[in-house]
Amino acid sequence: MTDRAKTVADAYRACNPEKPLSAEDDRYVDLSESRGVEHIAELITWRIQNSEPAVQIKQLFTGHRGSG
């Protein structure tokens, strides 16, 4: 198990944002359950197809770099 960081600098050095964690890493947390089961493309398609014709649909996509 990885030692806990005691300072912000320790935490920063422990987490390299350029290197993804493996599923076996102690720091890895699987968040797939909290994301839900809906596929984002299907959800967006449904919203566009079922919106009022005169209404413009706006979608915001955000996430950490490299998250897809």
KOLFI-313990 format. One record per atom (N, C-alpha, C, CB): residue in three letters; x, y, z. Coordinates in pm, whole numbers, plus 50000, padded with zeros to 5 digits. Glycine has a CB too. Layout:
BEGIN
ALAXYZ...
This chain:
BEGIN
MET500844988150000MET500005000050000MET500885012550000MET499045000050122THR500445022749932THR501185035249923THR501025043250052THR500705043449803ASP502135049450099ASP502045057850218ASP501165069950190ASP503445062450263ARG500415074150291ARG499565085950277ARG500415098550270ARG498565086850393ALA499975107950190ALA500675120750179ALA500435128750306ALA500195128750054LYS501465135650351LYS501345143950471LYS501275158850437LYS502525141250565THR501705162250315THR501665176150270THR501095176550129THR503075182550276VAL500755188450084VAL500265190149947VAL501365186049849VAL499825204849921ALA502595189349880ALA503705185749792ALA503845170549782ALA505015191949843ASP503665163449895ASP503695148749891ASP502605143249801ASP503535142950033ALA501405148849811ALA500275144349729ALA500535147049582ALA498975151249773TYR501085158649551TYR501385162149412TYR502405152549353TYR501895176549403ARG503435149349430ARG504475140249381ARG503935125949364ARG505665140249477ALA502935122249444ALA502365108749437ALA501425107149318ALA501615105649565CYS500945118049262CYS499945117549154CYS500485124649031CYS498605123849198ASN500985117048937ASN501465122748811ASN500285122848714ASN502685114448754PRO499725134548682PRO498555135048594PRO498835130348451PRO498025149048589GLU500105129148415GLU500455124548282GLU500485109248272GLU501815130048242LYS500415102348386LYS500515087748388LYS499245081848450LYS501775083248467PRO498445074548371PRO497225068548427PRO497555057548528PRO496335062848314LEU496665055948626LEU496845045348724LEU496365032048666LEU496095048548854SER497005021348706SER496525008148668SER495415004148765SER497684997648668ALA494584994648726ALA493494990148811ALA494014983548939ALA492594980548734GLU495264979048939GLU495834972549056GLU496434982549155GLU496904962749013ASP496544995149117ASP497135005349204ASP496195008049322ASP497415018349125ASP496765009449442ASP495975012149562ASP495185025249552ASP496875012649684ARG495675034749473ARG495005047749461ARG493855047549361ARG496005058349421TYR493745036949282TYR492705036049179TYR491335033749243TYR493025024649079VAL490345041649201VAL488975040049248VAL488095038449125VAL488515052249337ASP487385027449116ASP486485025049003ASP485205033249023ASP486155009948988LEU484955042848936LEU483805051648948LEU482715048448846LEU484235066048931SER482825037048779SER481875033848673SER480435033048725SER482255020748608GLU480235028148848GLU478875027248902GLU478255041048920GLU478895019749036SER479035050848964SER478495064248986SER478215071548856SER479455072349071ARG478835067248746ARG478595073548616ARG477255069548557ARG479705070148520GLY476685058748604GLY475425053948550GLY475645044048438GLY474585065548501VAL474545038548391VAL474645028148289VAL474315033348150VAL473715016848323GLU473825045448140GLU473455050848009GLU474705054347929GLU472555063148025HIS474645051247804HIS475725055147713HIS475495069647675HIS475785045747586ILE476495078147689ILE476335092447669ILE475845095847528ILE477645099547695ALA476295088647426ALA475855091347290ALA474365088647274ALA476655082947190GLU473875078047337GLU472445074947330GLU471625085547402GLU472165061147392LEU472105090347516LEU471405100747591LEU471325113647511LEU472095103247725ILE472415117647450ILE472425130047371ILE471515128647250ILE473865133647326THR471585117147183THR470715114747067THR469265115747107THR471005100947005TRP468895109647220TRP467505110047267TRP467065124347294TRP467345101447393ARG467915132047361ARG467565146047394ARG467365154347267ARG468655152447481ILE468215152447169ILE468095160047044ILE466825156046969ILE469335157846954GLN466585143046958GLN465425138246883GLN464095141846950GLN465525123346866ASN464075143247080ASN462825145447151ASN462635159647202ASN462745136047266SER463505168747162SER463355182647204SER462365189847113SER464725189847205GLU461895201047160GLU461005209447079GLU461775214246956GLU460455221547163PRO461145214446839PRO461855218446717PRO462465232446723PRO460905217846601ALA461825241646794ALA462325255446798ALA463375257546909ALA461165265046819VAL463655247446988VAL464595248847100VAL465975244047058VAL464095240847223GLN466965252447085GLN468345248447057GLN468865240347176GLN469245260847030ILE469455228847147ILE470015220247250ILE471485223647269ILE469835205247213LYS471875225647394LYS473275228347427LYS473755217347520LYS473445242547492GLN474905211447490GLN475495200947572GLN476925205147608GLN475485187047497LEU477275203447733LEU478635206447779LEU479335193347812LEU478615215847903PHE480495191147752PHE481315179447780PHE482535184047857PHE481725171947649THR482795177547966THR483955181148045THR484555168748109THR483585191548151GLY485785169448143GLY486455158248209GLY487945160848217GLY486195145048135HIS488605152248289HIS490065153648301HIS490715150248168HIS490615144548414ARG491845156448142ARG492595153748020ARG492885138848011ARG493915161948016GLY492565133047896GLY492785118947875GLY491645109947917GLY493985114947947SER490545115947968SER489435107648015SER488515103347902SER488635115148119GLY488735108247784GLY487955103647670GLY486845112747630GLY487395090547698
